[in-house]
Amino acid sequence: MKPTVATVILTVLLLGCRSKSQSDAMAGMAGMTDMADTGQTGERAPVHLDPAQARALGVTYTVAERGPLERVVRTVGQVVAAEPRITDVTPKFEGFVERLYVDATGLAVHRGQALLTVYGPMIAKQLATSIDTSNAEAWRNAQALLAGARRRLAYWDISEAQIEQIERTGEVTKTLTLAAPSDGVVIEKMVVAGQAVMPGMKLYRLADLSTVWIEGDVFEQDLGLIRVGAPARVEIPSYPGRTFGGRVSFVGPVVDAQSRAGRVRVALPNPGGLLKPGMNATLFFDAQLGADMLSVPAEAVVMTGERNVVFVVGPDGALDPRDVTLGLRAGQRIQILSGLKQGERVVASANFLVDAESRLGGGAGGMADMPGMNMDREKKHP
């Protein structure tokens, strides 16, 4: 007869047995399992084991319990700059770059810091001219012109300090200075000295990295467990042994048709600048499956592909096979939707041996009559 998977497993167990009685028991069980695998039996029947037989087979028990179930969802991701903290520096007037104060990518800048000066023929004029203050109408007109000029310069992102200097000195200026609109790091620089610039042309891209995003893809079967605002743990290969904490800020509204995964984003404080865009990361989400769920260890369930069976310890000590409906899996435990009640004892290990006996009838003529299984009788009659 061709060996089955169960026969191979039992053979391994047989080689690890230290007593002749246990070896005989396993050998006999292997033969019975072969018979069961060939379909020579019908439905499962209760199994009767005394304590000695249970010990010989390695049978242990557990209890169906109610309580919270959690599962850790793990995925890989990458550090990226947070989009709301990215700023582009663009001019709102034509001109030529006269001088660069910030001339390389990667440099840190502060809000209001000078980035470059631009010469523009349109702005090479005085902001105000000398007027006859005794003429009230002329004074009002001059003030209106002054206010309009101030607004125009402000619309061009010229700082208040520059405008006040022009007003104070009354000097003609040929250049204006563009300043950083926010704190950040220069992640892109698209300008060189002497370059002609046009309104709307992107000169710099700044990113405030005090908060960064970790983006990753979560498979669709786990996507429903991720909630916006839920805590997340992040591990970075560059910092082994260290864990960073953040919160889920976004769960994608679509699932990719090819990968069957959706995008998840975690916002992470980065005060020391340790996390740099482009770094790889591993994301861990502690997903709460439910606060009050009935569950058993996953190894307590015999899964055949057609049915899921547990062996319940009955009032008389018999191991009764019972079909159960499974729910969510959480690590080493699995939810039971129906078929079990809280507090019922079930077989937790050696289920495949108990299942083989159950399919063979489960009566005293099975394991009880196998060599090595009736310990008391063998002690009396060696």
C-alpha positions in Angstrom: 0.0 0.0 0.0 1.3 3.5 -0.9 2.3 5.5 2.2 0.0 8.4 3.1 0.9 11.7 4.6 -0.5 10.5 7.9 1.6 7.3 7.7 4.8 9.5 7.2 3.9 11.7 10.2 3.3 8.6 12.3 6.5 7.1 11.2 8.4 10.2 12.4 6.6 10.0 15.7 7.4 6.3 15.9 11.2 7.0 15.5 11.0 9.5 18.3 9.2 7.1 20.7 11.4 5.8 23.6 9.3 2.8 24.8 8.3 -0.3 22.9 4.7 0.1 24.0 4.5 3.6 22.5 6.2 2.4 19.3 3.7 -0.5 19.0 0.9 2.0 19.6 2.1 4.4 16.8 2.7 1.5 14.4 -0.8 0.3 14.9 -2.2 3.8 14.6 -0.4 4.2 11.3 -2.1 1.1 9.9 -5.5 2.5 11.1 -4.8 5.9 9.5 -4.0 4.2 6.2 -7.4 2.5 6.3 -9.1 5.8 7.2 -7.3 7.6 4.3 -8.5 5.0 1.8 -12.1 5.8 2.6 -13.0 2.5 4.3 -15.0 4.2 7.1 -18.0 6.4 7.3 -19.0 9.3 9.6 -17.0 10.2 12.7 -17.8 8.6 16.0 -17.0 9.5 19.6 -13.6 8.5 20.8 -13.0 6.9 24.2 -9.6 7.3 25.7 -8.5 6.7 29.3 -5.8 9.0 30.8 -3.0 6.6 30.0 -4.0 6.4 26.3 -4.4 10.2 26.1 -0.9 10.6 27.5 0.6 8.1 25.1 -0.9 9.9 22.1 0.1 13.4 23.5 -3.5 14.5 23.7 -4.1 17.8 25.6 -7.2 19.9 26.2 -8.2 23.5 26.1 -11.4 25.5 26.8 -13.5 27.6 24.4 -13.2 31.2 25.8 -14.8 34.5 25.2 -12.8 37.7 25.0 -11.2 40.3 22.8 -9.4 39.1 19.6 -6.6 41.0 18.0 -4.5 40.4 15.0 -1.3 42.1 13.9 -1.4 43.2 10.2 2.1 43.6 8.8 3.2 45.2 5.5 6.2 47.0 4.0 6.3 50.7 3.1 8.4 53.7 2.4 9.1 57.0 4.0 7.8 60.0 2.0 7.4 63.7 2.6 4.0 64.7 3.9 2.2 66.3 0.9 0.5 69.2 3.0 4.0 70.2 4.1 5.5 70.5 0.6 5.8 74.1 -0.8 6.9 75.3 -4.2 8.6 78.6 -4.6 7.5 80.4 -7.8 7.9 84.0 -9.0 4.8 86.1 -9.9 6.7 88.4 -12.3 9.2 88.2 -15.1 12.9 88.7 -14.6 16.4 87.3 -14.4 18.0 85.5 -11.5 20.8 87.8 -10.2 22.0 85.9 -7.2 21.3 82.5 -5.4 21.5 82.5 -1.7 20.4 78.8 -1.5 22.2 77.0 -4.2 21.9 73.3 -3.5 19.4 70.6 -2.7 19.3 69.1 0.8 19.9 72.5 2.5 17.6 73.4 5.4 15.9 76.8 5.3 13.7 78.8 7.6 10.6 80.8 7.0 11.6 84.3 5.7 15.1 83.2 4.7 16.3 84.8 1.4 16.5 82.3 -1.4 17.4 84.4 -4.4 17.2 87.9 -5.9 15.5 88.6 -9.2 16.1 91.5 -11.5 12.9 92.7 -13.3 12.7 95.7 -15.6 9.0 96.1 -14.6 9.9 96.7 -11.0 12.9 99.1 -11.6 11.0 102.2 -10.4 10.5 104.2 -7.3 7.7 103.3 -5.1 6.9 106.9 -4.3 8.0 110.3 -5.6 8.3 113.6 -4.0 5.0 115.4 -3.9 3.7 118.8 -2.7 2.2 118.0 0.6 0.3 121.3 0.6 -1.9 120.1 -2.2 -4.5 117.9 -0.6 -5.7 116.3 -3.8 -2.2 115.5 -4.9 -1.5 114.0 -1.5 -4.5 111.8 -1.7 -3.6 110.6 -5.2 -0.1 109.9 -4.1 -1.3 107.9 -1.1 -3.6 105.9 -3.4 -0.7 105.2 -5.7 1.5 104.2 -2.8 -1.1 101.8 -1.5 -1.5 100.2 -5.0 2.2 99.8 -5.3 2.4 98.2 -1.9 -0.4 95.7 -2.8 1.3 94.9 -6.1 4.6 94.1 -4.4 2.8 92.0 -1.8 1.1 90.1 -4.5 4.5 89.3 -5.9 5.5 87.8 -2.5 7.9 90.6 -1.7 8.4 90.8 2.0 7.1 93.6 4.2 10.6 94.4 5.3 11.6 95.1 1.6 8.6 97.2 1.0 9.2 99.3 4.1 12.9 99.8 3.1 11.9 101.0 -0.4 9.4 103.5 1.2 11.9 104.6 3.8 14.8 105.2 1.5 12.9 106.3 -1.6 15.6 104.6 -3.7 15.0 103.0 -7.0 15.4 99.2 -6.8 16.2 96.9 -9.7 16.0 93.6 -7.8 13.6 91.9 -5.4 14.4 89.1 -3.1 12.2 85.9 -2.8 12.2 84.3 0.6 11.3 80.9 1.9 7.5 80.7 2.6 8.0 78.1 5.4 10.6 76.0 7.3 11.8 73.0 5.4 14.5 71.2 3.4 15.2 71.9 -0.3 14.2 68.6 -1.9 14.3 70.0 -5.5 16.1 73.0 -7.0 15.4 74.0 -10.6 17.1 77.3 -10.9 20.6 78.7 -11.6 22.1 82.1 -11.5 21.4 84.2 -14.6 18.4 82.1 -15.6 15.3 83.9 -17.0 12.2 83.2 -15.0 8.5 83.6 -15.8 5.5 83.9 -13.6 4.5 80.4 -12.2 7.9 78.8 -13.0 8.9 76.4 -10.2 12.3 77.4 -8.7 12.5 75.4 -5.5 10.5 72.7 -3.8 10.6 72.7 0.0 9.5 70.0 2.4 8.9 70.4 6.1 10.1 67.0 7.4 9.1 67.5 11.1 6.2 65.1 10.2 6.6 62.4 7.5 4.3 59.8 6.0 4.9 56.0 5.8 3.0 54.6 2.8 2.4 50.9 2.2 -0.1 48.5 0.6 -2.3 46.2 2.7 -4.0 43.2 1.1 -7.7 43.5 0.7 -8.6 40.7 3.2 -6.9 42.8 5.9 -7.8 46.3 4.6 -11.2 46.3 6.5 -9.3 46.0 9.8 -7.4 49.3 9.3 -9.1 52.4 10.6 -8.1 56.1 10.3 -6.8 57.2 13.7 -5.7 53.7 14.7 -2.1 53.5 16.2 0.6 51.9 14.1 4.2 50.8 14.8 7.0 51.4 12.4 10.4 49.7 12.2 13.2 51.1 10.0 16.1 48.9 8.9 18.5 51.9 9.4 17.6 51.9 13.2 17.5 48.2 14.2 15.8 47.5 17.6 14.0 50.8 17.5 10.2 51.3 17.0 8.5 54.5 16.0 4.9 55.2 16.8 2.4 56.9 14.6 -1.3 56.9 13.5 -3.2 55.9 10.4 -4.0 59.1 8.5 -5.5 57.6 5.3 -6.9 54.3 4.0 -7.2 54.2 0.2 -10.7 54.2 -1.3 -9.7 51.7 -4.1 -8.0 48.3 -4.3 -5.4 47.7 -7.1 -6.8 45.2 -9.6 -3.5 43.5 -10.0 -2.0 43.4 -6.5 -5.4 43.2 -4.7 -4.1 45.6 -2.1 -5.1 49.1 -1.0 -2.9 52.0 0.0 -2.5 52.9 3.7 -0.7 55.9 5.1 0.7 56.5 8.6 1.6 60.0 9.8 4.8 59.9 12.0 6.4 62.7 14.0 10.0 63.2 13.0 11.4 65.9 15.3 15.0 64.8 15.0 14.9 64.3 11.2 15.9 60.6 11.6 13.3 59.5 9.1 14.3 60.5 5.6 12.2 60.2 2.4 13.0 57.1 0.5 13.8 54.9 3.5 12.2 51.5 3.6 10.0 50.7 6.6 7.9 47.9 8.0 4.4 48.7 9.3 2.5 46.9 12.1 -1.2 47.5 12.8 -2.8 46.0 16.0 -6.2 45.3 14.5 -9.1 44.8 16.9 -11.3 42.0 15.5 -13.8 42.2 18.3 -14.2 42.8 22.1 -16.3 39.7 22.9 -15.6 36.7 20.6 -15.7 33.0 21.2 -12.4 31.4 20.2 -10.2 28.4 20.5 -6.6 27.7 19.6 -6.4 27.2 15.8 -4.7 23.8 16.3 -7.8 22.6 18.1 -9.7 22.6 14.8 -9.4 19.7 12.3 -9.8 21.4 8.9 -10.5 18.9 6.1 -11.4 21.4 3.3 -15.0 20.3 3.4 -15.8 20.7 7.1 -14.2 22.0 10.3 -14.3 19.7 13.3 -13.4 19.9 17.0 -13.5 17.1 19.5 -15.5 18.1 22.6 -15.0 16.4 25.9 -18.5 15.0 26.8 -19.9 14.4 30.3 -18.8 10.7 30.1 -15.3 11.7 29.0 -15.8 10.7 25.4 -14.4 12.9 22.7 -17.4 13.9 20.6 -16.7 15.2 17.0 -18.6 18.4 16.4 -18.8 20.6 13.3 -18.1 24.2 13.9 -18.3 27.4 11.8 -15.1 29.4 11.7 -14.8 33.2 11.7 -11.7 35.4 11.8 -8.3 34.2 12.7 -6.2 36.1 15.2 -2.6 34.8 15.5 -2.8 31.4 17.1 -6.5 31.6 17.9 -9.6 31.3 15.6 -13.1 32.6 16.1 -16.0 30.1 16.5 -19.2 31.4 15.0 -21.3 28.4 15.8 -21.0 24.8 17.1 -19.4 25.5 20.5 -20.3 27.2 23.7 -18.2 29.1 26.1 -16.4 26.9 28.7 -16.6 23.6 26.7 -13.4 21.6 26.8 -12.0 20.5 23.5 -8.9 18.5 22.3 -6.0 20.9 21.7 -3.3 18.6 20.3 -2.9 15.2 18.6 -6.2 16.0 16.8 -5.2 14.1 13.7 -4.8 10.9 15.7 -8.1 11.4 17.4 -9.7 12.2 14.1 -8.4 9.0 12.5 -9.8 6.9 15.4 -13.1 8.8 15.1 -13.4 7.9 11.4 -12.7 4.3 12.3 -15.5 4.1 14.8 -13.9 5.4 17.9 -15.0 2.4 20.1 -13.0 0.3 22.5 -11.9 -1.9 19.6 -9.8 0.8 18.1 -7.0 2.4 20.1 -7.8 0.5 23.3 -6.9 -2.8 21.5 -3.7 -1.4 19.9 -0.3 -2.6 21.2 1.0 -0.2 23.8 -2.4 1.6 24.4 -3.8 -0.5 27.3 -1.1 0.4 29.7 -2.7 -1.2 32.8 -3.1 -4.6 31.0 0.4 -4.5 29.7 1.9 -3.8 33.1 0.1 -6.9 34.4 0.9 -9.1 31.5 4.3 -7.9 30.0 
